[in-house]
Amino acid sequence: MGLVKKKAAPQTAPAAPDIGSDPLASLEDADAGIRRDAAHALGHAAVPGPEAALARRLQAEGDAGVREAILTALARIATPDAAAALVPFLDREDAALRNAVLESLQQMPAEVAAPALLPLLGHADADLRIFAVQGLGSLVHPDNSAPSRADWLARVMEGDADVNVCLAAVEALAEAGSPEALSSLEILARRFPDDAFVAFAVDAARSSFRGPASTADAPR
């Protein structure tokens, strides 16, 4: 009798990390996979007040995957507390973390992120003012009657003493396509009349608002 080949045993998918019934407690687990899954769970579950716990974990977290999960969770939660919990990380030495935090804030609705970022426009540290400008420049307010990013950027261009902060505002203004702040560009040019970078940035912003010449205006 011929030998009958045994059927291979069906492969089973690896079991997902068990975060138990308390994802807040699992944020402090020694296993990075469990911490990551706990952060994901907190971003989707109706757990009251997870923002502070997520921020505390982010403060100490060394695993890149867990960091990403925490930032994604806070961006998804998108409450004023979530935005306020992220802002202090903009002052960290870790450039990758700062940029990731800024991206998370930019994903939040303007009415949530703006109140957390606006106070930074008056901060003594010019770098933090630049981060605030970059964050605010990406926000779109759903209520046209409310202060818009053009208003925020105009305030910077007309009043900030640091030319690099002003240049960040010009760049954000051009990317946002906000020609209503054109008059503030002219004010900025007059504030720094001998700065070649300012002149170049203002000209570039003006050109971006004009757009390509129409066929009607093209020479025949």
N, C-alpha and C positions, 0 to 999 in steps of 0.2 A: 504494500500500500504506500502510495506517495505521501510524503510529508505535507501536512497542511500548514501553510504559513499563518502564523498568528497575526491577527489584526493589531495594528499599532494602537496603543491606548490614546484616546482623545486628549488633546492638550487642553489644559484649563488655563484661563487667563489668570495672571497673578492677582492676588487679592489686593484691593485698594487699602491704603492705610486706614486704620480704624481711628477716627477722631472722637469716638464716643459720643455721648449726648451733650457734651459741653465744649464747643469749639473755642470758647474764650480760654479755658484751661489748656486746651491742646496747643494753643499758640506758644506755650512755654515748653513743649515736649522736646526731648533730646533729639528726636528723629526729624530731620528737615522736611521729609515728605509729609509727615503728619502736620507740621507747622504750616506747610504750604496749603494743604487741603483745608486746614482750619481757617486760614485767611480767605480762601475761596468761598468756604461755607458762610463766613461772616459777611461777605460781599453780597450774598444772595438771600440769606435768611433774615427773618424779621426779629433779629436779636436786638433788644434795646441797648443803645449806647455803646457800640463796640469801638467807636472812634479812638478813645483814649487808649484802650488796650492795644489796638493795632499800631498806634503811634509809638507806644512804649516798646513794642516788639521791634518795630522798624529802627528804633534808636540803637538797639543792641544787635540786630540781625546781621550776620556775615554771609549768609547764603544768598546768591543772586536770585535764584528762583523764588525763594520765600519773599525777598524784597519786592520782586515784581508782583507777586500775588497780593501782598499787602497794599501796594500802590494801586493795583487794579481794584481791590475791594474798596478802598477809600474813594476812588474816583466814581465807582458805581453807587456807593452810599450817597455821595454828593450832598451832604448836609452842611450847614454853616460850621458845625463842630468838626466835620471831616476836613474842610478847607483850612480852618484855624489850626488843626493838628499838623497839617503839612507845611505851613508857612515857615516855622522855625528851622526846617531842614534846608531851606534855601541859604542858610548861613553856615552850613557845614563845609569842611575842607574837601570832602569827597565830591569831585566834579560830576561823576556819573550819577550819583544819588541826587545832586542838585538838579541836574537836567531831567531826570526821571520824575522828580517831584513837580517840577514846573510843567511837564507834560500832563501829569495827573490833574493839576489845577486847571490847565487849559481845556481839559475834557469836561469840566463841570459847567453847569449853567452860569451865565454871567451874574445872575442875582445871588448866587452862592459864592462864587470865587472872588468877585470884585470887592466885597466888603473886607475880605481877608487880605487882599493885595494892596488896596488903596492906601492904608496907613504906611506902607513901605515907601511910598513916594516922598515922604518926609523924613526918611531914615538918614542918619548921618553917613552911613556907608554907601558910597556911590554904586558899588557892585549890587547891593540889594535893591537900590532904586532901578538899576538896569533890569534885574530879574522881574521886578514889578511891572516895568514898562513892557517887557516881552510877554508877560502873562496877560496883562490887560489888553494889549494890542491884538490878541487872538480871540477875545470874547465878543460875542454879539448879543446885545441886550434885546429881548423880544419886545419890550415896550419902548416905542419910539419917543415917548414923552420923558423917559428916564435919561439920566446922563449916559452918553455913549462912549465908546472907546475913543472917538474923535475928540470928545470933550476932555477926556483924561490925558490924551497925548498932547493936545493943544496946551493944556496947563503946564506940562513938562517943558515943551519947547519955548514957552513964553517966560518961564520962571526959574528953571533949574540952572544952577550955577556951573555944573559940570558938563563940559562939552560932550563927553562920551555918553552921558545919560541922554542928552538932547539928540545925539546922532542915533541912539537906539530908538528913540521915539519917532524920528524921521523914517527909519527903516520899517518900523511897525506900521506907521501910517501908510507908507507906500504899499506894503503887503496887504493891508486891510482894505485898500482902495477907498479912502475917506477924503474926497476932495473938499468936503465942507471945512476942513482944517487948513485949507490953502493959505489963508491969511496968517495963520500962525507960523507957517514956513517963512513967510516974508519977514515976520518979526524976528524969527531966529536968525535969518541972514543978516539982519541989521544988528543983532546982539553980538555976533561974532564976524565982523566984516572982513577981518584979515585971515580967517581960517579957511584954508583951501579945501579941507575935508568937508566943512559945513557947506561951502559953496557948491561942491560937487554933489553932495547928498541932496541938497535942496533942488538943484537942477534935475537930478534923476527923479526925484519925487514928482516934480512938476510934469516931467515927460510921461511918467506912468499914468497921471491923471488925464493927460491929453489923449493918450492912446494912439494907435496908428492912424495916419492920415487917411481920410475917406477917399474913394475913387473920384468923388465930385471935386475934391480939392486938388487932385493930382494934376500935374502939368500935361497938356495935350500935345 
